[in-house]
Amino acid sequence: MKPKVYIETTIPSYLTARPSRDLIIAAHQQITHEWWGKRSDFDLYVSRLVQLECQAGDPDAASARMIAIAGLPILEPFDAVGTLAEELIRNVPLPSKASDDALHIALSAVHGMNYLLTWNCAHIANATLRKRVESICRTLGYDPPLICTPDELRKLGDKP
């Protein structure tokens, strides 16, 4: 059985964006492309929230993002997702402006994803918040996903 990976919106965004002149962003784009080339090693999932976020903005860019995630299974929200997201906002604490970030984490935890893949290091792949996020997930009865960037997940696959 392949590891299950929840693809957060930054992944199709970096995958389909025009090459950046910013060196860090350009590196993230390249790493995302490299990881995407190995995506068949995983079972990938998105959510309606990812679809909505991918549809926003420039129509051509939105179309490219939607093509990238086309055909991926969709994780549906239900009451437990909302409950966990609210606990994350309250007890991590995440700022209210990060409510969608809390939903991404909750969706991946409630649906039993092995990994949450993201480039959002402010509120999702944030090392200083990780222990609190994991604790809240476990307190509510969910195994937290390993929240990581494509670079980290790519390196995990290189381990013996």
VMD Tcl script that builds the backbone (N, CA, C; Angstrom):
set m [mol new atoms 480]
animate dup $m
set s [atomselect $m all]
$s set {name element resname resid chain x y z} {
  {N N MET 1 A 0.841 -1.186 0.000}
  {CA C MET 1 A 0.000 0.000 0.000}
  {C C MET 1 A 0.886 1.250 0.000}
  {N N LYS 2 A 0.579 2.159 -0.879}
  {CA C LYS 2 A 1.371 3.382 -0.995}
  {C C LYS 2 A 1.020 4.363 0.122}
  {N N PRO 3 A 1.978 5.183 0.544}
  {CA C PRO 3 A 1.663 6.236 1.508}
  {C C PRO 3 A 0.653 7.217 0.914}
  {N N LYS 4 A -0.243 7.700 1.775}
  {CA C LYS 4 A -1.274 8.653 1.351}
  {C C LYS 4 A -0.792 10.078 1.624}
  {N N VAL 5 A -0.888 10.933 0.600}
  {CA C VAL 5 A -0.398 12.307 0.693}
  {C C VAL 5 A -1.522 13.279 0.365}
  {N N TYR 6 A -1.808 14.167 1.308}
  {CA C TYR 6 A -2.744 15.266 1.067}
  {C C TYR 6 A -1.943 16.405 0.440}
  {N N ILE 7 A -2.368 16.828 -0.732}
  {CA C ILE 7 A -1.693 17.889 -1.475}
  {C C ILE 7 A -2.367 19.219 -1.144}
  {N N GLU 8 A -1.682 20.065 -0.405}
  {CA C GLU 8 A -2.203 21.396 -0.071}
  {C C GLU 8 A -1.970 22.316 -1.279}
  {N N THR 9 A -2.692 23.389 -1.358}
  {CA C THR 9 A -2.766 24.257 -2.533}
  {C C THR 9 A -1.432 24.810 -3.013}
  {N N THR 10 A -0.486 25.012 -2.118}
  {CA C THR 10 A 0.793 25.567 -2.566}
  {C C THR 10 A 1.512 24.633 -3.532}
  {N N ILE 11 A 1.221 23.348 -3.475}
  {CA C ILE 11 A 1.913 22.392 -4.347}
  {C C ILE 11 A 1.511 22.602 -5.806}
  {N N PRO 12 A 0.218 22.554 -6.157}
  {CA C PRO 12 A -0.110 22.840 -7.560}
  {C C PRO 12 A 0.231 24.276 -7.955}
  {N N SER 13 A 0.245 25.186 -7.000}
  {CA C SER 13 A 0.609 26.574 -7.305}
  {C C SER 13 A 2.071 26.677 -7.732}
  {N N TYR 14 A 2.963 26.063 -6.963}
  {CA C TYR 14 A 4.386 26.091 -7.317}
  {C C TYR 14 A 4.649 25.267 -8.574}
  {N N LEU 15 A 3.890 24.187 -8.737}
  {CA C LEU 15 A 4.077 23.305 -9.879}
  {C C LEU 15 A 3.758 23.998 -11.198}
  {N N THR 16 A 2.753 24.841 -11.197}
  {CA C THR 16 A 2.260 25.409 -12.457}
  {C C THR 16 A 2.622 26.878 -12.668}
  {N N ALA 17 A 3.238 27.508 -11.690}
  {CA C ALA 17 A 3.557 28.929 -11.796}
  {C C ALA 17 A 4.665 29.177 -12.821}
  {N N ARG 18 A 4.641 30.370 -13.372}
  {CA C ARG 18 A 5.762 30.774 -14.235}
  {C C ARG 18 A 7.032 30.776 -13.394}
  {N N PRO 19 A 8.158 30.438 -13.992}
  {CA C PRO 19 A 9.410 30.424 -13.214}
  {C C PRO 19 A 9.660 31.774 -12.541}
  {N N SER 20 A 10.000 31.695 -11.283}
  {CA C SER 20 A 10.233 32.902 -10.504}
  {C C SER 20 A 11.672 33.373 -10.655}
  {N N ARG 21 A 11.846 34.675 -10.521}
  {CA C ARG 21 A 13.206 35.241 -10.496}
  {C C ARG 21 A 13.776 35.228 -9.080}
  {N N ASP 22 A 12.911 35.040 -8.086}
  {CA C ASP 22 A 13.347 34.907 -6.700}
  {C C ASP 22 A 14.011 33.537 -6.550}
  {N N LEU 23 A 15.253 33.515 -6.085}
  {CA C LEU 23 A 16.009 32.262 -6.041}
  {C C LEU 23 A 15.371 31.200 -5.149}
  {N N ILE 24 A 14.837 31.593 -4.019}
  {CA C ILE 24 A 14.219 30.638 -3.099}
  {C C ILE 24 A 12.960 30.049 -3.723}
  {N N ILE 25 A 12.117 30.909 -4.252}
  {CA C ILE 25 A 10.882 30.426 -4.877}
  {C C ILE 25 A 11.203 29.567 -6.091}
  {N N ALA 26 A 12.176 29.974 -6.881}
  {CA C ALA 26 A 12.581 29.176 -8.042}
  {C C ALA 26 A 13.055 27.788 -7.605}
  {N N ALA 27 A 13.805 27.735 -6.515}
  {CA C ALA 27 A 14.257 26.435 -5.993}
  {C C ALA 27 A 13.073 25.593 -5.548}
  {N N HIS 28 A 12.119 26.210 -4.863}
  {CA C HIS 28 A 10.920 25.488 -4.437}
  {C C HIS 28 A 10.154 24.962 -5.647}
  {N N GLN 29 A 10.069 25.773 -6.692}
  {CA C GLN 29 A 9.387 25.327 -7.907}
  {C C GLN 29 A 10.099 24.111 -8.505}
  {N N GLN 30 A 11.417 24.174 -8.582}
  {CA C GLN 30 A 12.189 23.059 -9.154}
  {C C GLN 30 A 12.027 21.794 -8.316}
  {N N ILE 31 A 12.108 21.927 -7.011}
  {CA C ILE 31 A 11.938 20.779 -6.112}
  {C C ILE 31 A 10.540 20.197 -6.261}
  {N N THR 32 A 9.545 21.069 -6.389}
  {CA C THR 32 A 8.170 20.609 -6.569}
  {C C THR 32 A 8.047 19.817 -7.867}
  {N N HIS 33 A 8.643 20.306 -8.935}
  {CA C HIS 33 A 8.618 19.578 -10.212}
  {C C HIS 33 A 9.295 18.212 -10.076}
  {N N GLU 34 A 10.414 18.176 -9.392}
  {CA C GLU 34 A 11.126 16.907 -9.212}
  {C C GLU 34 A 10.284 15.927 -8.400}
  {N N TRP 35 A 9.681 16.416 -7.313}
  {CA C TRP 35 A 8.841 15.539 -6.496}
  {C C TRP 35 A 7.631 15.069 -7.299}
  {N N TRP 36 A 7.018 15.962 -8.033}
  {CA C TRP 36 A 5.827 15.626 -8.819}
  {C C TRP 36 A 6.135 14.501 -9.805}
  {N N GLY 37 A 7.343 14.474 -10.307}
  {CA C GLY 37 A 7.747 13.411 -11.214}
  {C C GLY 37 A 7.774 12.039 -10.556}
  {N N LYS 38 A 7.814 12.008 -9.220}
  {CA C LYS 38 A 7.824 10.749 -8.468}
  {C C LYS 38 A 6.511 10.518 -7.729}
  {N N ARG 39 A 5.495 11.266 -8.108}
  {CA C ARG 39 A 4.225 11.191 -7.383}
  {C C ARG 39 A 3.567 9.817 -7.458}
  {N N SER 40 A 3.932 9.012 -8.454}
  {CA C SER 40 A 3.331 7.687 -8.572}
  {C C SER 40 A 3.728 6.768 -7.416}
  {N N ASP 41 A 4.704 7.176 -6.616}
  {CA C ASP 41 A 5.088 6.410 -5.428}
  {C C ASP 41 A 4.088 6.589 -4.288}
  {N N PHE 42 A 3.118 7.481 -4.478}
  {CA C PHE 42 A 2.176 7.844 -3.426}
  {C C PHE 42 A 0.743 7.827 -3.962}
  {N N ASP 43 A -0.214 7.714 -3.046}
  {CA C ASP 43 A -1.616 7.958 -3.371}
  {C C ASP 43 A -1.897 9.399 -2.967}
  {N N LEU 44 A -2.234 10.241 -3.943}
  {CA C LEU 44 A -2.441 11.668 -3.708}
  {C C LEU 44 A -3.912 11.984 -3.522}
  {N N TYR 45 A -4.183 12.960 -2.653}
  {CA C TYR 45 A -5.544 13.411 -2.364}
  {C C TYR 45 A -5.560 14.926 -2.272}
  {N N VAL 46 A -6.703 15.499 -2.597}
  {CA C VAL 46 A -6.959 16.919 -2.395}
  {C C VAL 46 A -8.309 17.047 -1.696}
  {N N SER 47 A -8.748 18.267 -1.513}
  {CA C SER 47 A -10.059 18.519 -0.906}
  {C C SER 47 A -10.792 19.570 -1.737}
  {N N ARG 48 A -12.042 19.772 -1.415}
  {CA C ARG 48 A -12.803 20.845 -2.073}
  {C C ARG 48 A -12.153 22.191 -1.786}
  {N N LEU 49 A -11.582 22.340 -0.595}
  {CA C LEU 49 A -10.885 23.582 -0.250}
  {C C LEU 49 A -9.709 23.807 -1.197}
  {N N VAL 50 A -8.935 22.780 -1.475}
  {CA C VAL 50 A -7.826 22.902 -2.425}
  {C C VAL 50 A -8.376 23.292 -3.793}
  {N N GLN 51 A -9.450 22.660 -4.217}
  {CA C GLN 51 A -10.044 23.004 -5.512}
  {C C GLN 51 A -10.463 24.477 -5.549}
  {N N LEU 52 A -11.122 24.934 -4.497}
  {CA C LEU 52 A -11.563 26.338 -4.448}
  {C C LEU 52 A -10.379 27.289 -4.497}
  {N N GLU 53 A -9.340 26.984 -3.741}
  {CA C GLU 53 A -8.160 27.843 -3.737}
  {C C GLU 53 A -7.449 27.815 -5.088}
  {N N CYS 54 A -7.418 26.654 -5.727}
  {CA C CYS 54 A -6.785 26.552 -7.050}
  {C C CYS 54 A -7.557 27.318 -8.120}
  {N N GLN 55 A -8.857 27.451 -7.952}
  {CA C GLN 55 A -9.694 28.156 -8.932}
  {C C GLN 55 A -9.588 29.674 -8.820}
  {N N ALA 56 A -9.010 30.164 -7.749}
  {CA C ALA 56 A -8.945 31.608 -7.516}
  {C C ALA 56 A -7.851 32.253 -8.361}
  {N N GLY 57 A -8.013 33.540 -8.590}
  {CA C GLY 57 A -6.967 34.317 -9.264}
  {C C GLY 57 A -7.062 34.296 -10.773}
  {N N ASP 58 A -5.924 34.522 -11.407}
  {CA C ASP 58 A -5.826 34.592 -12.855}
  {C C ASP 58 A -6.432 33.338 -13.491}
  {N N PRO 59 A -7.340 33.502 -14.460}
  {CA C PRO 59 A -8.008 32.342 -15.062}
  {C C PRO 59 A -7.056 31.336 -15.712}
  {N N ASP 60 A -6.000 31.807 -16.373}
  {CA C ASP 60 A -5.058 30.878 -17.005}
  {C C ASP 60 A -4.274 30.090 -15.948}
  {N N ALA 61 A -3.841 30.788 -14.917}
  {CA C ALA 61 A -3.116 30.116 -13.837}
  {C C ALA 61 A -4.036 29.134 -13.107}
  {N N ALA 62 A -5.271 29.548 -12.860}
  {CA C ALA 62 A -6.242 28.681 -12.194}
  {C C ALA 62 A -6.493 27.421 -13.021}
  {N N SER 63 A -6.607 27.590 -14.315}
  {CA C SER 63 A -6.816 26.443 -15.201}
  {C C SER 63 A -5.651 25.461 -15.116}
  {N N ALA 64 A -4.435 25.975 -15.109}
  {CA C ALA 64 A -3.253 25.107 -15.004}
  {C C ALA 64 A -3.240 24.360 -13.675}
  {N N ARG 65 A -3.587 25.053 -12.589}
  {CA C ARG 65 A -3.632 24.395 -11.276}
  {C C ARG 65 A -4.693 23.295 -11.255}
  {N N MET 66 A -5.850 23.590 -11.828}
  {CA C MET 66 A -6.935 22.602 -11.839}
  {C C MET 66 A -6.569 21.388 -12.693}
  {N N ILE 67 A -5.861 21.600 -13.785}
  {CA C ILE 67 A -5.407 20.477 -14.611}
  {C C ILE 67 A -4.433 19.616 -13.813}
  {N N ALA 68 A -3.560 20.249 -13.045}
  {CA C ALA 68 A -2.565 19.503 -12.259}
  {C C ALA 68 A -3.222 18.563 -11.251}
  {N N ILE 69 A -4.339 18.978 -10.660}
  {CA C ILE 69 A -4.974 18.151 -9.629}
  {C C ILE 69 A -6.155 17.341 -10.156}
  {N N ALA 70 A -6.439 17.459 -11.441}
  {CA C ALA 70 A -7.574 16.742 -12.029}
  {C C ALA 70 A -7.442 15.242 -11.781}
  {N N GLY 71 A -8.543 14.647 -11.389}
  {CA C GLY 71 A -8.580 13.207 -11.190}
  {C C GLY 71 A -8.126 12.725 -9.829}
  {N N LEU 72 A -7.590 13.627 -8.998}
  {CA C LEU 72 A -7.176 13.195 -7.660}
  {C C LEU 72 A -8.411 13.031 -6.780}
  {N N PRO 73 A -8.440 11.999 -5.950}
  {CA C PRO 73 A -9.569 11.821 -5.044}
  {C C PRO 73 A -9.728 13.024 -4.113}
  {N N ILE 74 A -10.988 13.292 -3.779}
  {CA C ILE 74 A -11.319 14.463 -2.957}
  {C C ILE 74 A -11.724 14.020 -1.558}
  {N N LEU 75 A -11.037 14.561 -0.560}
  {CA C LEU 75 A -11.399 14.314 0.838}
  {C C LEU 75 A -12.551 15.236 1.204}
  {N N GLU 76 A -13.609 14.659 1.686}
  {CA C GLU 76 A -14.796 15.435 2.032}
  {C C GLU 76 A -14.744 15.892 3.486}
  {N N PRO 77 A -15.190 17.116 3.737}
  {CA C PRO 77 A -15.267 17.576 5.126}
  {C C PRO 77 A -16.506 16.990 5.803}
  {N N PHE 78 A -16.422 16.790 7.076}
  {CA C PHE 78 A -17.577 16.445 7.888}
  {C C PHE 78 A -17.351 17.017 9.267}
  {N N ASP 79 A -18.269 16.812 10.178}
  {CA C ASP 79 A -18.233 17.502 11.470}
  {C C ASP 79 A -16.895 17.369 12.196}
  {N N ALA 80 A -16.288 16.189 12.155}
  {CA C ALA 80 A -15.030 15.985 12.870}
  {C C ALA 80 A -13.924 16.885 12.329}
  {N N VAL 81 A -13.947 17.170 11.037}
  {CA C VAL 81 A -12.941 18.054 10.437}
  {C C VAL 81 A -13.082 19.452 11.023}
  {N N GLY 82 A -14.309 19.958 11.086}
  {CA C GLY 82 A -14.554 21.285 11.649}
  {C C GLY 82 A -14.176 21.362 13.117}
  {N N THR 83 A -14.482 20.323 13.855}
  {CA C THR 83 A -14.142 20.291 15.287}
  {C C THR 83 A -12.635 20.352 15.487}
  {N N LEU 84 A -11.899 19.540 14.738}
  {CA C LEU 84 A -10.445 19.546 14.867}
  {C C LEU 84 A -9.858 20.884 14.429}
  {N N ALA 85 A -10.361 21.440 13.347}
  {CA C ALA 85 A -9.866 22.742 12.873}
  {C C ALA 85 A -10.077 23.822 13.934}
  {N N GLU 86 A -11.230 23.826 14.570}
  {CA C GLU 86 A -11.512 24.812 15.628}
  {C C GLU 86 A -10.552 24.636 16.805}
  {N N GLU 87 A -10.274 23.398 17.173}
  {CA C GLU 87 A -9.329 23.144 18.266}
  {C C GLU 87 A -7.922 23.618 17.904}
  {N N LEU 88 A -7.525 23.431 16.639}
  {CA C LEU 88 A -6.214 23.899 16.198}
  {C C LEU 88 A -6.120 25.416 16.273}
  {N N ILE 89 A -7.169 26.099 15.845}
  {CA C ILE 89 A -7.175 27.569 15.896}
  {C C ILE 89 A -7.110 28.041 17.352}
  {N N ARG 90 A -7.857 27.376 18.208}
  {CA C ARG 90 A -7.936 27.796 19.609}
  {C C ARG 90 A -6.686 27.445 20.410}
  {N N ASN 91 A -6.140 26.266 20.184}
  {CA C ASN 91 A -5.136 25.752 21.103}
  {C C ASN 91 A -3.711 25.665 20.573}
  {N N VAL 92 A -3.490 25.872 19.266}
  {CA C VAL 92 A -2.091 25.848 18.803}
  {C C VAL 92 A -1.367 27.083 19.308}
  {N N PRO 93 A -1.884 28.253 19.276}
  {CA C PRO 93 A -3.043 28.745 18.541}
  {C C PRO 93 A -2.634 29.204 17.139}
  {N N LEU 94 A -3.568 29.047 16.221}
  {CA C LEU 94 A -3.394 29.600 14.884}
  {C C LEU 94 A -4.227 30.862 14.787}
  {N N PRO 95 A -3.758 31.873 14.079}
  {CA C PRO 95 A -4.570 33.086 13.930}
  {C C PRO 95 A -5.830 32.784 13.126}
  {N N SER 96 A -6.874 33.550 13.374}
  {CA C SER 96 A -8.139 33.309 12.674}
  {C C SER 96 A -7.974 33.411 11.159}
  {N N LYS 97 A -7.005 34.215 10.697}
  {CA C LYS 97 A -6.768 34.314 9.255}
  {C C LYS 97 A -6.210 33.017 8.689}
  {N N ALA 98 A -5.790 32.109 9.561}
  {CA C ALA 98 A -5.251 30.814 9.132}
  {C C ALA 98 A -6.302 29.705 9.247}
  {N N SER 99 A -7.572 30.070 9.232}
  {CA C SER 99 A -8.617 29.054 9.384}
  {C C SER 99 A -8.575 28.020 8.265}
  {N N ASP 100 A -8.263 28.438 7.039}
  {CA C ASP 100 A -8.140 27.466 5.946}
  {C C ASP 100 A -6.943 26.547 6.172}
  {N N ASP 101 A -5.868 27.070 6.738}
  {CA C ASP 101 A -4.705 26.237 7.044}
  {C C ASP 101 A -5.073 25.176 8.075}
  {N N ALA 102 A -5.843 25.575 9.082}
  {CA C ALA 102 A -6.311 24.614 10.086}
  {C C ALA 102 A -7.192 23.546 9.435}
  {N N LEU 103 A -7.995 23.946 8.470}
  {CA C LEU 103 A -8.834 22.970 7.761}
  {C C LEU 103 A -7.991 21.976 6.966}
  {N N HIS 104 A -6.925 22.448 6.326}
  {CA C HIS 104 A -6.045 21.526 5.597}
  {C C HIS 104 A -5.459 20.482 6.550}
  {N N ILE 105 A -4.994 20.935 7.705}
  {CA C ILE 105 A -4.423 20.013 8.686}
  {C C ILE 105 A -5.494 19.034 9.166}
  {N N ALA 106 A -6.670 19.556 9.496}
  {CA C ALA 106 A -7.755 18.718 10.006}
  {C C ALA 106 A -8.216 17.697 8.962}
  {N N LEU 107 A -8.366 18.129 7.732}
  {CA C LEU 107 A -8.768 17.194 6.667}
  {C C LEU 107 A -7.784 16.045 6.546}
  {N N SER 108 A -6.503 16.364 6.566}
  {CA C SER 108 A -5.507 15.311 6.397}
  {C C SER 108 A -5.457 14.384 7.610}
  {N N ALA 109 A -5.629 14.918 8.799}
  {CA C ALA 109 A -5.598 14.079 10.009}
  {C C ALA 109 A -6.834 13.190 10.103}
  {N N VAL 110 A -8.005 13.776 9.942}
  {CA C VAL 110 A -9.256 13.025 10.080}
  {C C VAL 110 A -9.356 11.917 9.028}
  {N N HIS 111 A -8.817 12.157 7.850}
  {CA C HIS 111 A -8.876 11.159 6.773}
  {C C HIS 111 A -7.683 10.204 6.778}
  {N N GLY 112 A -6.833 10.285 7.790}
  {CA C GLY 112 A -5.765 9.323 7.951}
  {C C GLY 112 A -4.650 9.399 6.923}
  {N N MET 113 A -4.334 10.611 6.479}
  {CA C MET 113 A -3.236 10.777 5.532}
  {C C MET 113 A -1.904 10.536 6.246}
  {N N ASN 114 A -0.959 9.951 5.539}
  {CA C ASN 114 A 0.379 9.778 6.097}
  {C C ASN 114 A 1.157 11.088 6.079}
  {N N TYR 115 A 0.935 11.889 5.020}
  {CA C TYR 115 A 1.669 13.143 4.837}
  {C C TYR 115 A 0.721 14.264 4.425}
  {N N LEU 116 A 1.048 15.468 4.865}
  {CA C LEU 116 A 0.434 16.688 4.352}
  {C C LEU 116 A 1.573 17.432 3.668}
  {N N LEU 117 A 1.477 17.585 2.355}
  {CA C LEU 117 A 2.550 18.192 1.579}
  {C C LEU 117 A 2.220 19.656 1.298}
  {N N THR 118 A 3.137 20.549 1.662}
  {CA C THR 118 A 2.874 21.985 1.553}
  {C C THR 118 A 4.173 22.780 1.482}
  {N N TRP 119 A 4.068 23.981 0.940}
  {CA C TRP 119 A 5.138 24.971 1.044}
  {C C TRP 119 A 4.719 26.090 2.002}
  {N N ASN 120 A 3.576 25.973 2.647}
  {CA C ASN 120 A 3.121 26.971 3.611}
  {C C ASN 120 A 3.826 26.703 4.938}
  {N N CYS 121 A 4.920 27.415 5.149}
  {CA C CYS 121 A 5.714 27.218 6.365}
  {C C CYS 121 A 5.356 28.209 7.464}
  {N N ALA 122 A 4.402 29.088 7.199}
  {CA C ALA 122 A 3.976 30.037 8.222}
  {C C ALA 122 A 3.061 29.368 9.239}
  {N N HIS 123 A 2.041 28.641 8.759}
  {CA C HIS 123 A 1.045 28.085 9.664}
  {C C HIS 123 A 0.871 26.579 9.540}
  {N N ILE 124 A 1.443 25.956 8.518}
  {CA C ILE 124 A 1.239 24.518 8.354}
  {C C ILE 124 A 2.538 23.763 8.638}
  {N N ALA 125 A 3.534 23.917 7.795}
  {CA C ALA 125 A 4.819 23.222 7.995}
  {C C ALA 125 A 5.737 24.093 8.845}
  {N N ASN 126 A 5.297 24.378 10.041}
  {CA C ASN 126 A 6.003 25.266 10.945}
  {C C ASN 126 A 6.546 24.443 12.114}
  {N N ALA 127 A 7.844 24.321 12.191}
  {CA C ALA 127 A 8.470 23.465 13.202}
  {C C ALA 127 A 8.114 23.877 14.632}
  {N N THR 128 A 7.910 25.166 14.875}
  {CA C THR 128 A 7.597 25.606 16.240}
  {C C THR 128 A 6.156 25.264 16.630}
  {N N LEU 129 A 5.288 25.039 15.657}
  {CA C LEU 129 A 3.891 24.698 15.945}
  {C C LEU 129 A 3.632 23.193 15.882}
  {N N ARG 130 A 4.539 22.456 15.287}
  {CA C ARG 130 A 4.320 21.032 14.973}
  {C C ARG 130 A 3.907 20.201 16.185}
  {N N LYS 131 A 4.625 20.332 17.310}
  {CA C LYS 131 A 4.308 19.504 18.483}
  {C C LYS 131 A 2.901 19.785 18.996}
  {N N ARG 132 A 2.500 21.066 18.984}
  {CA C ARG 132 A 1.148 21.397 19.455}
  {C C ARG 132 A 0.086 20.861 18.502}
  {N N VAL 133 A 0.341 20.976 17.199}
  {CA C VAL 133 A -0.595 20.443 16.203}
  {C C VAL 133 A -0.751 18.937 16.408}
  {N N GLU 134 A 0.372 18.232 16.533}
  {CA C GLU 134 A 0.332 16.784 16.713}
  {C C GLU 134 A -0.383 16.402 18.003}
  {N N SER 135 A -0.130 17.144 19.077}
  {CA C SER 135 A -0.767 16.860 20.365}
  {C C SER 135 A -2.287 17.015 20.285}
  {N N ILE 136 A -2.736 18.080 19.643}
  {CA C ILE 136 A -4.182 18.314 19.527}
  {C C ILE 136 A -4.822 17.218 18.682}
  {N N CYS 137 A -4.182 16.836 17.602}
  {CA C CYS 137 A -4.713 15.747 16.772}
  {C C CYS 137 A -4.853 14.481 17.612}
  {N N ARG 138 A -3.816 14.137 18.343}
  {CA C ARG 138 A -3.844 12.908 19.151}
  {C C ARG 138 A -4.887 12.996 20.266}
  {N N THR 139 A -5.007 14.169 20.879}
  {CA C THR 139 A -6.002 14.347 21.941}
  {C C THR 139 A -7.408 14.070 21.425}
  {N N LEU 140 A -7.666 14.420 20.181}
  {CA C LEU 140 A -8.988 14.180 19.597}
  {C C LEU 140 A -9.084 12.817 18.904}
  {N N GLY 141 A -8.042 11.996 19.031}
  {CA C GLY 141 A -8.104 10.628 18.538}
  {C C GLY 141 A -7.593 10.389 17.129}
  {N N TYR 142 A -6.813 11.322 16.591}
  {CA C TYR 142 A -6.308 11.178 15.221}
  {C C TYR 142 A -4.788 11.103 15.218}
  {N N ASP 143 A -4.270 10.228 14.375}
  {CA C ASP 143 A -2.834 10.227 14.137}
  {C C ASP 143 A -2.540 11.399 13.216}
  {N N PRO 144 A -1.685 12.312 13.622}
  {CA C PRO 144 A -1.404 13.454 12.756}
  {C C PRO 144 A -0.579 13.025 11.546}
  {N N PRO 145 A -0.795 13.669 10.413}
  {CA C PRO 145 A 0.069 13.386 9.266}
  {C C PRO 145 A 1.443 14.003 9.526}
  {N N LEU 146 A 2.442 13.497 8.846}
  {CA C LEU 146 A 3.742 14.153 8.868}
  {C C LEU 146 A 3.617 15.337 7.918}
  {N N ILE 147 A 3.716 16.526 8.460}
  {CA C ILE 147 A 3.587 17.749 7.667}
  {C C ILE 147 A 4.974 18.094 7.140}
  {N N CYS 148 A 5.090 18.187 5.817}
  {CA C CYS 148 A 6.410 18.404 5.241}
  {C C CYS 148 A 6.328 19.094 3.886}
  {N N THR 149 A 7.473 19.543 3.434}
  {CA C THR 149 A 7.613 20.143 2.106}
  {C C THR 149 A 7.997 19.048 1.117}
  {N N PRO 150 A 7.866 19.306 -0.178}
  {CA C PRO 150 A 8.327 18.314 -1.157}
  {C C PRO 150 A 9.798 17.954 -0.979}
  {N N ASP 151 A 10.619 18.911 -0.591}
  {CA C ASP 151 A 12.034 18.634 -0.374}
  {C C ASP 151 A 12.213 17.621 0.746}
  {N N GLU 152 A 11.488 17.796 1.845}
  {CA C GLU 152 A 11.592 16.859 2.965}
  {C C GLU 152 A 11.064 15.481 2.584}
  {N N LEU 153 A 9.944 15.436 1.887}
  {CA C LEU 153 A 9.377 14.148 1.502}
  {C C LEU 153 A 10.267 13.441 0.486}
  {N N ARG 154 A 10.869 14.202 -0.378}
  {CA C ARG 154 A 11.804 13.637 -1.353}
  {C C ARG 154 A 12.992 13.022 -0.616}
  {N N LYS 155 A 13.504 13.699 0.401}
  {CA C LYS 155 A 14.651 13.200 1.162}
  {C C LYS 155 A 14.280 11.989 2.012}
  {N N LEU 156 A 13.040 11.946 2.512}
  {CA C LEU 156 A 12.587 10.768 3.270}
  {C C LEU 156 A 12.646 9.528 2.386}
  {N N GLY 157 A 12.323 9.677 1.115}
  {CA C GLY 157 A 12.356 8.564 0.184}
  {C C GLY 157 A 13.764 8.100 -0.136}
  {N N ASP 158 A 14.764 8.936 0.138}
  {CA C ASP 158 A 16.157 8.585 -0.133}
  {C C ASP 158 A 16.776 7.782 1.002}
  {N N LYS 159 A 16.088 7.697 2.142}
  {CA C LYS 159 A 16.645 6.997 3.304}
  {C C LYS 159 A 16.612 5.486 3.068}
  {N N PRO 160 A 17.629 4.764 3.564}
  {CA C PRO 160 A 17.658 3.303 3.403}
  {C C PRO 160 A 16.598 2.626 4.241}
}
mol reanalyze $m
mol bondsrecalc $m
mol representation Tube
mol addrep $m
